[in-house]
């Protein structure tokens, strides 16, 4: 029996011995790993410290604080004629001829169209004949009045006959003047039956053709003044408030750059665009047709303390802020800034910056806060 019990215990003892051996092996392995890690850390610590303390040459720039910055803005506008008008005849009639077509250039006083004036000419001839008859009657009345006056002076004519003769002369003279005024009115109507250009212009739309029956004031052609073209630009109210007549600005028209002078600022606001119109005079010789698009360039001054820095000096920060490195006592210090405006490769920033501070102008990713740095140039 004792021998059997001893034989039954042998498997258990064997399993216990195997487990103990495994635990011992794992413990030895863990000790070796820990020791190796400590050794690696011990060897790498001096190298890391040495790398952190290495002096890095960086590009630098000295910043200058200012109270404001300038922003270049551009607005689209449209060239328009100094004057633009639809012209027609004051009185209705039949259009005999239109002497111009769309796109033609006309000079001031040049004939554009004519109405049929035969009825007016006939009426004028009748009025001239009536005036001539009245002129004859008036001359007879004048001679009669003179004779009656001479007879009355010798007491050979009564005062009644003298009065009748003199008043008849006055009446005929008045009728003669009325006839002359009627002829003058017909002459004006005949003159206005010939349509002339009121200024040097380009013919735009042609609204009527030969033989058309026109009503009073109906448009025949549209004219655009060629002299003194101007530019109309809508700008925000804040911009318009800063503009004064006589101020000059740069305008780009059809690939060419010209200088325009501000004529006036409209007082009202466009209800659809919520802008105010600026009217600029364009230089003499500007030949851009009515409706040509143009670009007005302005420079606005925006108040706000800050400094210009290269965009290459900025690194991403948190909560929408940016960072840059300020050099103090040979060490790089990280400073959070807000980017207010960018223009090309420069950014206007504000933050806790001192006037005349030296900042790292490029490669902020190459250094860390507290890194010893030395200027390598600007």
Secondary structure, DSSP 8 states (H G I E B T S, - for coil): -HHHHHHHHHHHHHHHHHHHHHHHHHHHHHHHHHHHHHHHHHHHHHHHHHHHTS-EEE-EEE---EEEEEEEEEEEEEEE-S-EEEEE-SS-EEEEEE---TT-EE-TT-EEEEE--HHHHHHHHHHHHHHHHHHHHHHHHHHHHHHHHHHHHTT-S-HHHHHHHHHHHHHHHHHHHHHHHHHHHHHHHHHHTEEE-SSSEEEEEE---TT-EE-TT-EEEEEEE-SS-EEEEEE-HHHHHT--TT-EEEEEETTEEEEEEEEEE-SS--TTT--EEEEEE--TT----TT-EEEEEEEEEEEEEEEEEEGGG-EE-STT-EEEEEEETTEEEEEEEEEEEEETTEEEEEES--TT-EEE-S-GGG--TT-BEEE---
